[in-house]
Amino acid sequence: METNCCHKTKQRSEEEYRSLVNRLSRIEGQIRGIRRMVDTDAYCTDILVQVSAVSAALNAFNRELLSNHIRTCVSEDIKAGKDETVDELIATLQKLMK
C-alpha cells in the first residue's frame, strides 16, 4: 500500500475510507438531531446526553483514525528511518489529550 504521509496525504483502502465516512455520517446525523432538539426546546439534560454521545462517537473516530495512522504511516516511516515521525506522533497525542 502506497502512503504519502510525509506530504500530508494518504491513500486509504476502500474499507478504511468507508468505515471512516460511515462514522462521520452517523455523527452528522447526531449533530442534526441535537439541532432539532434545541429548535424544539428539548429539556437540557436530554440534549446533554446526546452531546455526550456525539463526543463518544468522535472519540471512537479518533481512535480508529489514529490506529490506522500508527499501523501505516508511522510504521512505514520508522522502517524507512524517518524518526521525526515519532516526534510528530507525540505532538499529535499531546493535542488529542488536552
N, C-alpha and C positions, 0 to 999 in steps of 0.2 A: 504494500500500500504506500502510495506516494503522499508525503506530508510536506507542508511548506510553512511550518510554524515559525521559522526564523523570519519569514516575510509577513507574518501576522495573518496568514490564511491557512486553511486546512481543507483538504478534500475528505469529506466524510463518506462512509459507506452508506448505502441506501437505508440499511437497518438503523444505523445511528441517527441519520437525518430524520427518518420517520419517527423514531422514538422521541427525539428532542422536540420536533414540531408538534407531535401529538400532546406532549406535556404542556407546551406553550399554548396550544389551542384550548386545552382544559382550563388553564389559568386565565386566559382571556375571558372565557365563559364565566368563571367565578367572579372576575372583576366586574363584568356586566351585571351579574346578579347582585353584587354589592351596590352598584349604582342604582339598580331598581329598588333595592331596599331603602336606600337613602331617599330616592324620589317618592316613595310611598310611605315615608315616615315610619319605617320599621323601628322596633324597640332597639335601643342602643346595644344591649348585651347580645341580641341576635346578630347584629351587624359585626360586633367584635368577634364573635365566634367564627363568622365567615372570613373575616380578615385574618384570623389565626390560621384558618385552613389554607388561605392563599399563601401565607408566609411559609407554612409547611410544604406546600407544593413547590414554591420557589426554591426552598432548601433542597428538596429532592431533585429538582432540575440541576441545581449547582453541583450536587454530589455526583450525578450521572455525568455531567459535562467534565468535571474535574477528574473523575476516574478515567474517562476516555482520554483526556489530555495527558495524564500521567502514563497510561499504557502505551500511548502512541508518541506524541510529540516529545515528551520529557525523556522517555526511554530511548527513543531513537537518537535524540541529541546527545545524551550521555554516552551511548555506544559510539557516536561519531566524535567524541572528545570535546563536545561543547558544554563545558562545565558551568558556563554562565547561565544555562537553563535552570540549574538548581537555584541560583540566586533569584531568578525570575519567579520560580515556583514558590519560594519562601515569601517573596514580596506579595504575590497573589494571595497566599494563605493568610498573611497578616491582614490584608484588606478584607478578606472574607470573614475574619474573626473579630472585626470591630464591634 
